[in-house]
């Protein structure tokens, strides 16, 4: 299978984010010891959610790049899809990490990033799915 330059570059950039996910897993494991940055169970839940979403959504973004390559959609729409799928894991994970309350139970304003990422992901999924159905 011959990949276009756009697909090859998108996949390469997405793969380069995987070490940050690996570091996140390492960080979560260190929090099982005596020295802890994570202070509350709610904060731990937000951090775990951010880490899990990053891993799953990066896999989806990688698969989507290959599916985008197989479509007959315009170059502009393909670019928007590539950016949408790649930005969703970043926005959603950043939202969970940033929104984790240091104290109390109210998330910070970074929770808005989760919604932005969800919108980017939903728009990308719907556009790609419809593009595949109606090409």
Order of alpha helices (4+ residues) and beta strands (2+ residues): alpha-alpha-alpha-alpha-alpha
